């Protein structure tokens, strides 16, 4: 368990999701680009969802002022030990959640972009400190 500013963080978010923020460094992870199977990608390569599921999923997430974790940063898609990151498609479409915006403005959070590698790991984008 740790803290990001005055917010208590645990190994998983309240809903059981892995965290996209590191309480030790304040790093808030987001992918640099959409993955090719992003559910918010209009291309045919988007991961298939049941009819209406995407709209429901996005509506519920936005009503909770939350974020979507990129499925490519979760098991079984990601390499073991890969930390979770926010979905670039969601961030591009709807912006950062309020908690991330406030952490960044207050100076105890910083947005860090990552690339996915072909082996399922993440690599920090050059230039991010």
DOTORDREN-323532 format. One record per residue: x, y, z of N, C-alpha, C, O in turn; residue number from 1. Coordinates in pm, 1 decimal. Layout:
N
+----------+----------+----------+----------+----------+----------+----------+----------+----------+----------+----------+----------+-----+
:    neast :   nnorth :      nup :   caeast :  canorth :     caup :    ceast :   cnorth :      cup :    oeast :   onorth :      oup :   i :
+----------+----------+----------+----------+----------+----------+----------+----------+----------+----------+----------+----------+-----+
:        X :        Y :        Z :        X :        Y :        Z :        X :        Y :        Z :        X :        Y :        Z : NUM :
...
+----------+----------+----------+----------+----------+----------+----------+----------+----------+----------+----------+----------+-----+
//
This chain:
129
+----------+----------+----------+----------+----------+----------+----------+----------+----------+----------+----------+----------+-----+
:    neast :   nnorth :      nup :   caeast :  canorth :     caup :    ceast :   cnorth :      cup :    oeast :   onorth :      oup :   i :
+----------+----------+----------+----------+----------+----------+----------+----------+----------+----------+----------+----------+-----+
:     82.6 :   -117.7 :      0.0 :      0.0 :      0.0 :      0.0 :     87.2 :    124.3 :      0.0 :    198.5 :    122.8 :     52.6 :   1 :
:     36.6 :    232.3 :    -59.2 :    110.9 :    356.6 :    -65.2 :     17.1 :    474.1 :    -77.8 :   -104.6 :    460.0 :    -65.8 :   2 :
:     75.2 :    591.0 :   -102.2 :     -4.8 :    712.3 :   -115.4 :     37.7 :    785.2 :   -241.6 :    154.9 :    784.7 :   -279.4 :   3 :
:    -59.5 :    847.8 :   -305.6 :    -33.2 :    939.9 :   -415.7 :    -97.5 :   1069.4 :   -370.9 :   -218.8 :   1087.1 :   -381.7 :   4 :
:    -12.8 :   1162.1 :   -319.1 :    -66.2 :   1283.1 :   -257.8 :   -138.3 :   1243.0 :   -130.2 :    -81.1 :   1175.4 :    -44.7 :   5 :
:   -264.1 :   1284.5 :   -117.0 :   -340.1 :   1247.5 :      2.3 :   -431.2 :   1127.5 :    -22.0 :   -516.0 :   1096.2 :     61.5 :   6 :
:   -414.2 :   1060.0 :   -136.3 :   -497.8 :    944.8 :   -168.8 :   -425.1 :    816.5 :   -132.6 :   -311.5 :    794.8 :   -174.6 :   7 :
:   -490.6 :    731.8 :    -54.7 :   -436.3 :    602.1 :    -18.3 :   -451.3 :    507.7 :   -136.7 :   -559.2 :    497.8 :   -195.1 :   8 :
:   -343.9 :    438.7 :   -172.0 :   -347.2 :    344.4 :   -283.0 :   -315.0 :    204.8 :   -232.7 :   -236.0 :    188.7 :   -139.7 :   9 :
:   -375.2 :    104.8 :   -293.1 :   -345.9 :    -33.3 :   -258.0 :   -290.3 :   -103.3 :   -380.1 :   -277.7 :    -42.8 :   -486.5 :  10 :
:   -256.7 :   -231.4 :   -365.3 :   -204.3 :   -309.3 :   -477.2 :   -302.5 :   -313.0 :   -593.0 :   -261.3 :   -318.7 :   -708.8 :  11 :
:   -431.0 :   -309.7 :   -563.5 :   -532.1 :   -303.9 :   -668.0 :   -630.4 :   -194.0 :   -632.6 :   -649.1 :   -160.6 :   -515.6 :  12 :
:   -692.9 :   -138.2 :   -735.2 :   -795.9 :    -38.4 :   -711.2 :   -913.1 :   -106.1 :   -641.2 :   -917.4 :   -228.7 :   -630.7 :  13 :
:  -1006.9 :    -27.3 :   -593.9 :  -1121.7 :    -82.8 :   -522.7 :  -1197.7 :   -186.5 :   -603.9 :  -1258.2 :   -277.1 :   -546.8 :  14 :
:  -1195.6 :   -174.7 :   -735.4 :  -1269.0 :   -269.7 :   -818.6 :  -1185.8 :   -392.6 :   -853.4 :  -1230.4 :   -477.0 :   -931.2 :  15 :
:  -1065.9 :   -404.0 :   -797.1 :   -981.5 :   -518.8 :   -823.1 :   -885.8 :   -498.3 :   -939.2 :   -807.1 :   -587.7 :   -970.4 :  16 :
:   -890.7 :   -382.9 :  -1003.6 :   -802.7 :   -354.7 :  -1116.6 :   -663.1 :   -318.0 :  -1067.7 :   -648.4 :   -257.6 :   -961.5 :  17 :
:   -560.9 :   -354.1 :  -1144.5 :   -425.5 :   -311.9 :  -1105.7 :   -410.9 :   -160.7 :  -1122.3 :   -472.9 :   -102.6 :  -1211.4 :  18 :
:   -331.3 :    -97.0 :  -1039.3 :   -316.0 :     48.5 :  -1047.8 :   -236.1 :     92.1 :  -1170.1 :   -146.5 :     21.2 :  -1215.9 :  19 :
:   -269.6 :    208.3 :  -1221.7 :   -194.7 :    268.6 :  -1332.8 :   -101.6 :    378.1 :  -1281.2 :    -31.9 :    442.1 :  -1359.9 :  20 :
:    -99.9 :    399.9 :  -1151.4 :    -13.1 :    501.2 :  -1090.2 :     79.2 :    434.8 :   -989.3 :     40.1 :    340.9 :   -920.0 :  21 :
:    200.5 :    484.0 :   -982.0 :    298.8 :    435.5 :   -886.2 :    304.6 :    534.1 :   -769.7 :    347.3 :    648.2 :   -787.3 :  22 :
:    262.2 :    491.3 :   -651.7 :    259.4 :    584.8 :   -538.2 :    397.6 :    630.4 :   -493.3 :    410.0 :    735.6 :   -430.6 :  23 :
:    501.0 :    554.0 :   -523.8 :    637.0 :    591.8 :   -484.4 :    691.4 :    706.0 :   -569.9 :    756.8 :    796.9 :   -518.8 :  24 :
:    664.0 :    700.8 :   -700.5 :    721.3 :    799.3 :   -793.0 :    620.3 :    903.3 :   -840.4 :    659.4 :   1008.5 :   -890.9 :  25 :
:    491.5 :    875.2 :   -824.7 :    387.5 :    963.4 :   -876.1 :    360.6 :    941.5 :  -1023.9 :    278.8 :   1011.3 :  -1084.0 :  26 :
:    429.6 :    844.3 :  -1082.5 :    413.9 :    816.1 :  -1224.8 :    273.8 :    763.3 :  -1254.3 :    227.1 :    668.5 :  -1191.2 :  27 :
:    208.1 :    826.2 :  -1350.7 :     76.4 :    782.8 :  -1398.4 :     99.7 :    733.7 :  -1541.0 :    131.3 :    812.2 :  -1630.4 :  28 :
:     83.7 :    602.8 :  -1561.1 :    119.3 :    541.4 :  -1689.6 :      4.8 :    547.4 :  -1790.3 :   -111.0 :    521.6 :  -1757.7 :  29 :
:     41.0 :    582.3 :  -1914.1 :    -53.1 :    581.3 :  -2026.2 :     26.1 :    537.5 :  -2149.1 :    144.3 :    569.4 :  -2162.1 :  30 :
:    -38.9 :    465.1 :  -2238.2 :     29.4 :    424.9 :  -2360.1 :     47.0 :    544.0 :  -2452.7 :    -39.5 :    631.4 :  -2458.9 :  31 :
:    157.5 :    548.1 :  -2524.0 :    186.4 :    655.2 :  -2619.4 :     89.3 :    649.8 :  -2737.0 :     42.6 :    753.4 :  -2784.3 :  32 :
:     59.2 :    529.0 :  -2783.7 :    -29.1 :    508.4 :  -2898.0 :   -134.5 :    403.9 :  -2864.4 :   -117.3 :    322.7 :  -2773.5 :  33 :
:   -243.2 :    407.6 :  -2939.4 :   -343.5 :    302.1 :  -2925.7 :   -283.7 :    170.4 :  -2972.5 :   -208.3 :    167.4 :  -3069.8 :  34 :
:   -316.2 :     63.4 :  -2904.9 :   -274.6 :    -66.8 :  -2955.5 :   -367.0 :   -102.3 :  -3072.9 :   -477.2 :    -48.7 :  -3083.8 :  35 :
:   -322.6 :   -190.3 :  -3158.1 :   -399.4 :   -220.8 :  -3279.3 :   -532.0 :   -288.5 :  -3249.3 :   -622.9 :   -285.5 :  -3332.3 :  36 :
:   -544.6 :   -349.0 :  -3133.1 :   -669.7 :   -416.7 :  -3098.0 :   -753.6 :   -335.8 :  -2999.6 :   -844.2 :   -390.1 :  -2936.5 :  37 :
:   -724.6 :   -207.1 :  -2986.0 :   -798.3 :   -119.9 :  -2894.2 :   -948.6 :   -125.2 :  -2924.3 :   -989.3 :   -112.4 :  -3039.8 :  38 :
:  -1029.5 :   -143.7 :  -2822.0 :  -1174.8 :   -149.1 :  -2841.8 :  -1229.9 :    -15.4 :  -2889.2 :  -1341.2 :     -9.4 :  -2941.3 :  39 :
:  -1153.1 :     92.0 :  -2871.8 :  -1195.3 :    222.9 :  -2919.5 :  -1138.8 :    253.6 :  -3057.5 :  -1154.9 :    364.5 :  -3108.5 :  40 :
:  -1073.3 :    156.5 :  -3117.2 :  -1017.0 :    171.3 :  -3250.7 :  -1125.0 :    135.5 :  -3352.7 :  -1181.2 :     26.2 :  -3345.8 :  41 :
:  -1155.2 :    224.4 :  -3446.5 :  -1260.0 :    194.4 :  -3544.0 :  -1218.2 :     90.5 :  -3648.4 :  -1301.1 :     47.4 :  -3728.4 :  42 :
:  -1092.1 :     50.3 :  -3648.8 :  -1044.1 :    -46.3 :  -3747.4 :  -1099.6 :   -186.0 :  -3719.5 :  -1143.8 :   -215.9 :  -3608.6 :  43 :
:  -1096.5 :   -268.6 :  -3820.3 :  -1144.7 :   -405.7 :  -3805.6 :  -1060.2 :   -487.0 :  -3708.7 :  -1103.8 :   -591.9 :  -3661.4 :  44 :
:   -940.3 :   -439.7 :  -3679.0 :   -852.9 :   -512.4 :  -3586.8 :   -891.4 :   -491.9 :  -3440.1 :   -830.9 :   -552.7 :  -3351.8 :  45 :
:   -990.2 :   -407.8 :  -3413.2 :  -1033.1 :   -384.5 :  -3275.0 :  -1081.9 :   -514.1 :  -3211.9 :  -1144.5 :   -597.2 :  -3277.7 :  46 :
:  -1052.5 :   -529.8 :  -3084.5 :  -1097.9 :   -648.6 :  -3012.3 :  -1250.6 :   -655.3 :  -3018.2 :  -1317.4 :   -553.9 :  -2997.6 :  47 :
:  -1305.9 :   -771.7 :  -3045.7 :  -1451.5 :   -783.3 :  -3057.1 :  -1520.5 :   -776.0 :  -2920.7 :  -1474.0 :   -833.2 :  -2822.1 :  48 :
:  -1630.4 :   -705.3 :  -2918.3 :  -1713.8 :   -695.6 :  -2798.2 :  -1856.9 :   -725.8 :  -2838.1 :  -1895.7 :   -707.1 :  -2953.4 :  49 :
:  -1934.4 :   -772.3 :  -2742.9 :  -2076.4 :   -797.6 :  -2768.3 :  -2145.0 :   -667.0 :  -2807.0 :  -2102.9 :   -560.0 :  -2763.1 :  50 :
:  -2249.7 :   -674.3 :  -2888.3 :  -2322.9 :   -552.6 :  -2927.9 :  -2365.4 :   -471.7 :  -2804.8 :  -2423.7 :   -525.4 :  -2710.6 :  51 :
:  -2335.1 :   -342.2 :  -2807.4 :  -2373.0 :   -252.3 :  -2698.4 :  -2276.5 :   -250.3 :  -2581.7 :  -2285.6 :   -162.4 :  -2496.0 :  52 :
:  -2184.4 :   -344.9 :  -2576.5 :  -2093.4 :   -354.1 :  -2462.1 :  -1998.8 :   -235.2 :  -2453.7 :  -1974.4 :   -183.5 :  -2344.7 :  53 :
:  -1945.0 :   -191.0 :  -2567.3 :  -1852.8 :    -77.7 :  -2565.1 :  -1921.7 :     46.8 :  -2511.3 :  -1866.9 :    116.2 :  -2425.7 :  54 :
:  -2040.8 :     75.1 :  -2560.9 :  -2114.3 :    193.2 :  -2514.3 :  -2140.5 :    183.4 :  -2364.5 :  -2122.6 :    281.4 :  -2292.2 :  55 :
:  -2182.5 :     66.3 :  -2317.2 :  -2208.9 :     45.9 :  -2174.2 :  -2081.5 :     65.0 :  -2092.0 :  -2081.9 :    133.5 :  -1989.7 :  56 :
:  -1974.1 :      4.3 :  -2137.5 :  -1845.8 :      8.8 :  -2068.9 :  -1795.4 :    152.6 :  -2056.8 :  -1754.5 :    195.5 :  -1948.9 :  57 :
:  -1798.4 :    226.1 :  -2166.4 :  -1751.1 :    364.6 :  -2167.2 :  -1842.5 :    452.8 :  -2082.3 :  -1793.8 :    537.1 :  -2007.0 :  58 :
:  -1973.1 :    434.9 :  -2093.3 :  -2068.3 :    513.4 :  -2014.2 :  -2044.7 :    493.0 :  -1865.0 :  -2037.6 :    589.9 :  -1789.4 :  59 :
:  -2032.7 :    368.7 :  -1822.5 :  -2010.1 :    338.9 :  -1680.0 :  -1878.2 :    398.1 :  -1631.6 :  -1870.3 :    452.5 :  -1521.4 :  60 :
:  -1775.1 :    387.2 :  -1714.6 :  -1643.0 :    439.3 :  -1676.4 :  -1646.2 :    590.9 :  -1664.2 :  -1590.9 :    646.7 :  -1569.5 :  61 :
:  -1709.9 :    657.2 :  -1758.4 :  -1717.8 :    803.4 :  -1754.6 :  -1803.9 :    852.0 :  -1639.1 :  -1770.5 :    951.8 :  -1575.2 :  62 :
:  -1914.6 :    783.0 :  -1611.0 :  -2000.5 :    822.4 :  -1498.4 :  -1925.7 :    811.6 :  -1365.7 :  -1952.6 :    887.6 :  -1272.7 :  63 :
:  -1832.4 :    717.8 :  -1356.9 :  -1752.5 :    700.3 :  -1235.3 :  -1627.4 :    788.1 :  -1236.2 :  -1547.7 :    783.2 :  -1142.5 :  64 :
:  -1609.5 :    869.4 :  -1342.7 :  -1490.0 :    951.0 :  -1361.5 :  -1364.3 :    865.1 :  -1350.6 :  -1265.9 :    902.0 :  -1286.4 :  65 :
:  -1371.4 :    750.2 :  -1415.3 :  -1260.0 :    655.9 :  -1411.0 :  -1180.0 :    655.4 :  -1538.9 :  -1181.7 :    751.1 :  -1616.2 :  66 :
:  -1110.6 :    547.1 :  -1559.4 :  -1028.5 :    527.4 :  -1677.7 :  -1039.1 :    381.3 :  -1719.3 :  -1085.6 :    296.7 :  -1642.9 :  67 :
:   -995.8 :    353.3 :  -1840.2 :   -990.6 :    216.6 :  -1888.5 :   -844.3 :    176.1 :  -1892.2 :   -759.0 :    250.8 :  -1940.2 :  68 :
:   -816.4 :     57.5 :  -1841.2 :   -681.7 :      2.5 :  -1847.9 :   -667.3 :    -66.8 :  -1982.8 :   -755.2 :   -142.5 :  -2024.0 :  69 :
:   -557.8 :    -41.3 :  -2050.5 :   -533.3 :   -105.9 :  -2178.8 :   -522.6 :   -256.4 :  -2158.2 :   -443.2 :   -303.6 :  -2076.8 :  70 :
:   -603.4 :   -330.8 :  -2232.8 :   -602.1 :   -476.9 :  -2220.1 :   -466.3 :   -535.7 :  -2257.1 :   -432.5 :   -645.3 :  -2212.3 :  71 :
:   -388.6 :   -465.0 :  -2337.6 :   -256.8 :   -514.3 :  -2377.1 :   -154.9 :   -504.2 :  -2264.3 :    -44.8 :   -558.0 :  -2275.6 :  72 :
:   -190.5 :   -435.4 :  -2154.5 :    -99.9 :   -427.5 :  -2039.4 :   -142.4 :   -522.4 :  -1928.6 :    -86.4 :   -519.3 :  -1819.0 :  73 :
:   -241.1 :   -606.5 :  -1956.4 :   -291.0 :   -702.5 :  -1858.9 :   -262.5 :   -845.3 :  -1904.8 :   -243.6 :   -870.2 :  -2023.8 :  74 :
:   -259.7 :   -937.4 :  -1811.6 :   -243.6 :  -1079.0 :  -1844.2 :   -368.7 :  -1126.5 :  -1917.5 :   -478.3 :  -1083.8 :  -1881.4 :  75 :
:   -358.3 :  -1209.6 :  -2014.9 :   -241.9 :  -1281.7 :  -2064.3 :   -169.5 :  -1209.5 :  -2177.4 :    -73.9 :  -1263.8 :  -2232.8 :  76 :
:   -212.4 :  -1088.4 :  -2213.2 :   -149.6 :  -1016.1 :  -2325.8 :    -11.0 :   -964.5 :  -2291.2 :     79.6 :   -968.9 :  -2374.5 :  77 :
:      6.2 :   -916.1 :  -2170.1 :    131.8 :   -852.0 :  -2130.9 :    230.6 :   -952.7 :  -2073.4 :    192.0 :  -1057.6 :  -2021.8 :  78 :
:    357.8 :   -919.0 :  -2083.4 :    462.4 :   -998.9 :  -2020.8 :    445.3 :   -990.8 :  -1868.9 :    399.0 :   -889.8 :  -1815.9 :  79 :
:    482.9 :  -1097.7 :  -1800.4 :    472.0 :  -1099.6 :  -1654.9 :    549.3 :   -982.8 :  -1594.6 :    662.1 :   -954.9 :  -1635.1 :  80 :
:    488.9 :   -915.5 :  -1498.7 :    551.7 :   -802.2 :  -1433.1 :    528.6 :   -667.9 :  -1501.3 :    573.1 :   -564.6 :  -1451.4 :  81 :
:    459.0 :   -668.7 :  -1615.5 :    430.3 :   -543.6 :  -1685.1 :    325.7 :   -466.3 :  -1605.7 :    219.4 :   -520.5 :  -1575.6 :  82 :
:    353.8 :   -340.8 :  -1571.3 :    253.9 :   -263.8 :  -1497.2 :    139.0 :   -221.4 :  -1588.7 :    157.1 :   -205.6 :  -1709.4 :  83 :
:     23.7 :   -203.6 :  -1531.3 :    -93.5 :   -158.6 :  -1606.6 :    -75.5 :    -13.1 :  -1649.6 :     -5.7 :     64.4 :  -1584.2 :  84 :
:   -140.0 :     22.1 :  -1761.1 :   -137.1 :    159.3 :  -1811.6 :   -275.5 :    196.1 :  -1863.2 :   -352.4 :    109.6 :  -1905.1 :  85 :
:   -306.2 :    324.9 :  -1859.9 :   -433.4 :    371.5 :  -1914.3 :   -437.1 :    351.6 :  -2064.7 :   -335.8 :    364.6 :  -2133.4 :  86 :
:   -554.9 :    320.2 :  -2114.0 :   -579.9 :    302.4 :  -2256.2 :   -566.7 :    436.3 :  -2327.9 :   -632.7 :    533.4 :  -2291.3 :  87 :
:   -481.2 :    441.4 :  -2430.0 :   -461.5 :    564.8 :  -2506.7 :   -589.1 :    603.3 :  -2581.4 :   -621.6 :    721.6 :  -2591.3 :  88 :
:   -661.4 :    504.6 :  -2633.8 :   -785.4 :    534.0 :  -2704.6 :   -885.7 :    605.1 :  -2614.5 :   -951.7 :    699.7 :  -2657.3 :  89 :
:   -897.2 :    559.7 :  -2489.5 :   -989.5 :    622.0 :  -2395.1 :   -941.7 :    762.7 :  -2358.6 :  -1021.2 :    856.7 :  -2357.1 :  90 :
:   -813.2 :    777.3 :  -2329.4 :   -759.0 :    908.7 :  -2291.9 :   -775.5 :   1008.3 :  -2406.9 :   -811.6 :   1123.8 :  -2384.2 :  91 :
:   -749.1 :    964.0 :  -2530.0 :   -765.4 :   1053.2 :  -2644.6 :   -910.8 :   1095.1 :  -2663.7 :   -939.2 :   1210.3 :  -2696.5 :  92 :
:  -1000.8 :   1002.4 :  -2643.4 :  -1143.1 :   1030.7 :  -2666.2 :  -1206.6 :   1110.7 :  -2552.8 :  -1290.1 :   1197.5 :  -2578.1 :  93 :
:  -1168.2 :   1082.8 :  -2427.8 :  -1239.9 :   1140.3 :  -2313.5 :  -1151.7 :   1215.9 :  -2214.2 :  -1203.2 :   1274.8 :  -2119.2 :  94 :
:  -1022.3 :   1215.3 :  -2234.1 :   -933.1 :   1288.1 :  -2144.0 :   -894.1 :   1208.3 :  -2021.3 :   -941.7 :   1096.9 :  -1999.1 :  95 :
:   -807.6 :   1267.3 :  -1943.5 :   -763.5 :   1204.0 :  -1818.8 :   -872.2 :   1215.2 :  -1713.4 :   -945.2 :   1314.3 :  -1710.6 :  96 :
:   -884.3 :   1115.1 :  -1626.5 :   -981.0 :   1127.8 :  -1517.7 :   -940.2 :   1240.5 :  -1422.9 :   -823.0 :   1277.3 :  -1414.7 :  97 :
:  -1037.0 :   1293.5 :  -1353.0 :  -1013.3 :   1406.5 :  -1262.7 :   -902.3 :   1378.5 :  -1163.0 :   -820.2 :   1466.5 :  -1137.0 :  98 :
:   -897.3 :   1258.7 :  -1106.5 :   -793.7 :   1227.0 :  -1006.8 :   -654.2 :   1243.1 :  -1065.6 :   -564.8 :   1295.5 :   -999.1 :  99 :
:   -634.5 :   1199.1 :  -1188.8 :   -503.7 :   1213.8 :  -1253.2 :   -473.6 :   1360.9 :  -1280.2 :   -361.1 :   1406.0 :  -1258.6 : 100 :
:   -572.3 :   1435.3 :  -1327.0 :   -552.1 :   1578.0 :  -1353.4 :   -513.2 :   1652.8 :  -1226.3 :   -422.6 :   1736.1 :  -1227.2 : 101 :
:   -582.7 :   1622.1 :  -1117.6 :   -554.3 :   1689.8 :   -990.2 :   -416.2 :   1653.7 :   -937.8 :   -344.3 :   1740.2 :   -887.7 : 102 :
:   -377.9 :   1525.6 :   -948.9 :   -245.5 :   1483.1 :   -902.5 :   -135.7 :   1554.8 :   -981.1 :    -34.8 :   1596.6 :   -924.2 : 103 :
:   -155.9 :   1568.5 :  -1110.9 :    -56.7 :   1636.5 :  -1194.5 :    -49.5 :   1785.1 :  -1159.3 :     59.5 :   1840.3 :  -1144.2 : 104 :
:   -165.1 :   1849.3 :  -1146.4 :   -167.7 :   1992.8 :  -1111.7 :   -106.9 :   2020.2 :   -975.5 :    -41.0 :   2122.4 :   -955.9 : 105 :
:   -128.8 :   1928.5 :   -880.4 :    -77.4 :   1947.8 :   -744.8 :     71.7 :   1917.1 :   -734.8 :    134.8 :   1946.9 :   -633.4 : 106 :
:    127.8 :   1857.8 :   -839.4 :    270.9 :   1832.4 :   -839.9 :    314.2 :   1699.2 :   -783.6 :    434.1 :   1672.5 :   -775.7 : 107 :
:    220.3 :   1614.2 :   -743.9 :    263.1 :   1483.9 :   -693.3 :    230.9 :   1369.8 :   -789.4 :    245.1 :   1252.7 :   -754.3 : 108 :
:    188.0 :   1403.7 :   -909.4 :    167.7 :   1304.4 :  -1014.2 :    229.8 :   1353.9 :  -1143.1 :    232.1 :   1474.2 :  -1169.2 : 109 :
:    279.6 :   1262.8 :  -1223.0 :    333.6 :   1300.3 :  -1353.3 :    295.6 :   1193.7 :  -1455.1 :    308.4 :   1073.9 :  -1429.8 : 110 :
:    248.9 :   1239.5 :  -1570.4 :    206.1 :   1150.0 :  -1676.3 :    329.1 :   1100.1 :  -1751.3 :    412.7 :   1179.0 :  -1795.4 : 111 :
:    338.9 :    967.9 :  -1765.3 :    451.7 :    907.1 :  -1835.4 :    396.3 :    814.2 :  -1942.6 :    314.4 :    726.5 :  -1915.3 : 112 :
:    443.5 :    835.8 :  -2065.4 :    396.6 :    755.0 :  -2177.7 :    488.5 :    635.8 :  -2200.4 :    609.9 :    643.9 :  -2181.6 : 113 :
:    427.3 :    525.1 :  -2241.5 :    499.2 :    401.2 :  -2268.0 :    461.3 :    347.3 :  -2405.3 :    349.8 :    367.6 :  -2453.2 : 114 :
:    556.1 :    278.4 :  -2467.3 :    531.3 :    201.6 :  -2589.2 :    516.9 :     56.3 :  -2548.4 :    583.1 :     10.8 :  -2455.2 : 115 :
:    431.2 :    -16.2 :  -2617.2 :    426.0 :   -160.9 :  -2600.2 :    531.2 :   -223.0 :  -2690.5 :    547.7 :   -180.7 :  -2804.9 : 116 :
:    601.6 :   -321.8 :  -2640.7 :    700.4 :   -391.6 :  -2722.9 :    637.5 :   -519.2 :  -2778.1 :    533.6 :   -563.8 :  -2729.5 : 117 :
:    699.6 :   -576.8 :  -2878.0 :    643.2 :   -696.9 :  -2941.3 :    636.3 :   -815.3 :  -2846.6 :    556.8 :   -906.7 :  -2868.8 : 118 :
:    717.6 :   -816.1 :  -2741.4 :    714.3 :   -927.3 :  -2646.9 :    615.5 :   -904.5 :  -2531.4 :    613.8 :   -981.0 :  -2435.0 : 119 :
:    533.7 :   -799.4 :  -2541.6 :    431.3 :   -774.9 :  -2440.4 :    477.5 :   -692.4 :  -2321.9 :    403.4 :   -677.7 :  -2224.7 : 120 :
:    597.1 :   -638.8 :  -2327.6 :    647.3 :   -553.0 :  -2220.5 :    621.2 :   -406.8 :  -2257.1 :    572.4 :   -377.7 :  -2366.3 : 121 :
:    653.3 :   -316.4 :  -2166.9 :    638.9 :   -173.6 :  -2195.1 :    776.0 :   -108.2 :  -2186.4 :    861.1 :   -148.9 :  -2107.3 : 122 :
:    795.8 :     -6.2 :  -2269.1 :    918.6 :     70.9 :  -2269.8 :    881.1 :    218.1 :  -2257.5 :    798.1 :    269.3 :  -2332.5 : 123 :
:    943.5 :    284.0 :  -2162.5 :    919.6 :    427.1 :  -2141.7 :    957.3 :    505.1 :  -2267.6 :   1060.1 :    477.8 :  -2329.5 : 124 :
:    874.7 :    601.1 :  -2304.9 :    902.6 :    684.4 :  -2422.2 :   1021.3 :    774.0 :  -2389.2 :   1024.9 :    836.0 :  -2282.9 : 125 :
:   1117.0 :    780.9 :  -2478.9 :   1235.2 :    864.7 :  -2460.5 :   1192.3 :   1009.3 :  -2438.0 :   1101.1 :   1059.7 :  -2503.6 : 126 :
:   1259.2 :   1074.1 :  -2345.0 :   1228.5 :   1214.5 :  -2317.1 :   1139.3 :   1232.0 :  -2195.4 :   1135.0 :   1340.8 :  -2138.1 : 127 :
:   1067.2 :   1126.2 :  -2154.0 :    987.4 :   1135.3 :  -2032.0 :   1078.6 :   1120.0 :  -1912.8 :   1160.0 :   1027.8 :  -1907.6 : 128 :
:   1065.7 :   1208.8 :  -1818.2 :   1151.6 :   1202.1 :  -1699.3 :   1076.7 :   1148.1 :  -1581.9 :   1133.1 :   1135.4 :  -1473.2 : 129 :
+----------+----------+----------+----------+----------+----------+----------+----------+----------+----------+----------+----------+-----+
//
